Amino acid sequence: MGTLVLLHGVLRMPLAAATSLAFVTVLAVNFCLNRSFVFRSGTMVGPAFAKYLVLVVLNYFATVATVTGLTALGLPYVGAKTTSTIVNAVANYAAFRWWVFRVPAAGKPHTALR
């Protein structure tokens, strides 16, 4: 949120570009923190990261569409971004839990590339 406010609110970057850059800024940190601390995943990094990138693409389009769409409907961009963040967070938690960082069928996490 702070990055979006800085880029759009202070530096006057166009809203779609500012939203995109703010979104990209948190990707690597998000993956690492979710993998290491939230889900304590032992899954292999490569397949998990590939799934994560699929979610990134979906989240990118959902974020830009939500922020610009809600702003066009009259909601301030900070409110639009907050709404987008909440919706994406709920959807992402479910996707991370049951798809990206799911423990392999055998019940034992992979240890390669940890």
N, C-alpha and C positions, 0 to 999 in steps of 0.2 A: 504494500500500500504506500509506504514511504517513497519507494522508487517511482511509482506512478505519479504521486503528488509532486515530487521534485521535477520529473520530466515534463509533465503536462501543465501542472499548476504554476510552477516557478519558471521553468525554461521554455514553456509554451510550445513544446513539441506537439505535433498533431496527435489527437487522442488514440487512434489505432496504432500508430508507431510507438507511442509511449506505453500503451498497454502491452504491446508485443515485447518490447525491450524489458519491461518490468517482469513479465512472465518468464522470459528466458533467463533472467538474472538468478532466479531461485532453483532452476532445474537440477543442477549438479548437487547442490546442498540438500535439496529435497530427497533425491534418490539415496544419497549416502546416509542421511539421518534416518529415513524410513527403514532402509535395509539394516542398519546397524543397531538402532536404538528402539524404534517402535515395534518392528516385527522380529528383530533379532534373527534375521534370516540366514540360513546356511545354504540357501540355494546358490547355484552357480551364477556368477555375476553376468556373464554374457547373455544367457537366455532371459534372465530377469531384466537386464537393461534393455534388451530388444522389446520386451513387452512394455516396459516403462516408456520407451520412445513412441510406441503406438498410442499410449495414453496421452503423451505430450502433444501429439498431433491433434487428437480429439479435443484435449483441453484448450489448446491454442484457439481453434476455431470456435469452440463454445465460449471462451472468454471474450474474444473480440466481438462475436455476435451479440453476446449478452450486454457487454459494456456499451457498445455503440448503439444497439437496439434500444436498451432502456434509457440511454441518454437522449436518443431521438424522440422517445415518448415523454421526455420532460424530467426524468430523474437526474439529479446531479451526478457527475461522473464518479464521485467517491461512493455514493450510494449504489450506483450500478456495479462498480467494482466489488463492493462489499457483498452484494447479492450474488455475483458471479463466484466469488471466493467461497461462500458458504455452500452453494450448490455443488461446485466442483470438489470441495473437500469431502462431502458426504459420499459422492460417487467414487472418488479416488480411494477412500478408505476401503470401500467394498471391493474395488478392483485390486488394490494392493493385497488385501487379506486373502482373497479367494482366487486370484489369478497370478499376479506378478510375483509375490513372495510365498506362494503356496508350498508347503512342505511336500516333497516327492511322495508318491503313492506308498513306497516301502516304509514310510514313517521316519526315515533317517535322512537328515539334511546332507546334501553334498558338501564336501569340504574343499574341493578344488577351487582355486581362484578366490579364496576367502580373503 
